[in-house]
């Protein structure tokens, strides 16, 4: 073998070997403390605290952000009923971002000895420290509300103006699917069958404002036809605001 051939082979070995060596060195570096998750940020507020989310995800300051099994973290997070969906983002060299969309609590189901939190999509959620106080009770005419009854109640509660929602003490859904709200004042609100919840919420807000400004006491409100709501006054008369 000639000297010239040897030089060529040595040069080729260097050309191939240096990138391989660099790649191996970087790969080895990724297992060092440089890439540990010193910062774990949680995006998405709700009943679960940031610490709750980190615990569910199964990550801590020793987690390697480069070799993290992101799919496993997402499965861990979405395995909790409070989490509607989740994703994971890595910001090198040492930051991990957990992005969660939490379900919103709108009521409390308490029937037949079982108690659970009702989410805006009708899901029953376990108790959590961050659940707000004063949520309305959600009931069925007979027994515990079934899935359709829960969804009917949740759909209306979800779109109520926050000021109006605070005035709702209970929601009842009959076997016929008719939704009734009981306000803290004792006024009953007939909302009819599920559907057109946004318009019904706006109609209820408008009626309550009208009654307040007119200093009227109402025994019942009917928003089942939201474009033509009606009310019954304390003297028994019925009017359309």
Secondary structure in CASP SS format (residue, H / E / C, confidence):
PFRMAT SS
TARGET T0000
AUTHOR 0000-0000-0000
METHOD secondary structure of the structure
MODEL  1
X C 1.00
X C 1.00
X H 1.00
X H 1.00
X H 1.00
X H 1.00
X H 1.00
X H 1.00
X H 1.00
X H 1.00
X H 1.00
X H 1.00
X H 1.00
X H 1.00
X H 1.00
X H 1.00
X H 1.00
X H 1.00
X H 1.00
X H 1.00
X H 1.00
X H 1.00
X H 1.00
X H 1.00
X H 1.00
X H 1.00
X H 1.00
X H 1.00
X H 1.00
X C 1.00
X C 1.00
X C 1.00
X H 1.00
X H 1.00
X H 1.00
X E 1.00
X C 1.00
X C 1.00
X E 1.00
X E 1.00
X E 1.00
X E 1.00
X E 1.00
X C 1.00
X C 1.00
X C 1.00
X C 1.00
X C 1.00
X C 1.00
X H 1.00
X H 1.00
X H 1.00
X H 1.00
X H 1.00
X H 1.00
X H 1.00
X H 1.00
X C 1.00
X C 1.00
X C 1.00
X C 1.00
X C 1.00
X C 1.00
X E 1.00
X C 1.00
X C 1.00
X C 1.00
X C 1.00
X C 1.00
X H 1.00
X H 1.00
X H 1.00
X H 1.00
X H 1.00
X H 1.00
X H 1.00
X H 1.00
X H 1.00
X C 1.00
X C 1.00
X C 1.00
X C 1.00
X E 1.00
X E 1.00
X E 1.00
X E 1.00
X E 1.00
X E 1.00
X E 1.00
X E 1.00
X E 1.00
X C 1.00
X C 1.00
X C 1.00
X E 1.00
X E 1.00
X E 1.00
X E 1.00
X E 1.00
X E 1.00
X E 1.00
X E 1.00
X C 1.00
X C 1.00
X E 1.00
X E 1.00
X E 1.00
X E 1.00
X E 1.00
X E 1.00
X E 1.00
X C 1.00
X C 1.00
X E 1.00
X E 1.00
X E 1.00
X E 1.00
X E 1.00
X E 1.00
X C 1.00
X C 1.00
X C 1.00
X C 1.00
X E 1.00
X E 1.00
X C 1.00
X C 1.00
X C 1.00
X C 1.00
X C 1.00
X C 1.00
X C 1.00
X C 1.00
X C 1.00
X C 1.00
X E 1.00
X E 1.00
X E 1.00
X E 1.00
X E 1.00
X C 1.00
X C 1.00
X C 1.00
X C 1.00
X C 1.00
X C 1.00
X H 1.00
X H 1.00
X H 1.00
X H 1.00
X H 1.00
X H 1.00
X H 1.00
X H 1.00
X H 1.00
X H 1.00
X H 1.00
X H 1.00
X H 1.00
X C 1.00
X C 1.00
X H 1.00
X H 1.00
X H 1.00
X H 1.00
X C 1.00
X C 1.00
X E 1.00
X E 1.00
X E 1.00
X E 1.00
X E 1.00
X E 1.00
X C 1.00
X C 1.00
X C 1.00
X C 1.00
X C 1.00
X E 1.00
X E 1.00
X E 1.00
X E 1.00
X E 1.00
X C 1.00
X C 1.00
X C 1.00
X C 1.00
X E 1.00
X E 1.00
X E 1.00
X E 1.00
X E 1.00
X C 1.00
X C 1.00
X C 1.00
X C 1.00
X H 1.00
X H 1.00
X H 1.00
X H 1.00
X H 1.00
X H 1.00
X H 1.00
X H 1.00
X H 1.00
X H 1.00
X H 1.00
X H 1.00
X H 1.00
X H 1.00
X H 1.00
X H 1.00
X H 1.00
X C 1.00
X C 1.00
X C 1.00
X C 1.00
X E 1.00
X E 1.00
X E 1.00
X E 1.00
X E 1.00
X C 1.00
X C 1.00
X C 1.00
X H 1.00
X H 1.00
X H 1.00
X C 1.00
X E 1.00
X E 1.00
X E 1.00
X E 1.00
X C 1.00
X C 1.00
X C 1.00
X C 1.00
X E 1.00
X E 1.00
X C 1.00
X C 1.00
END
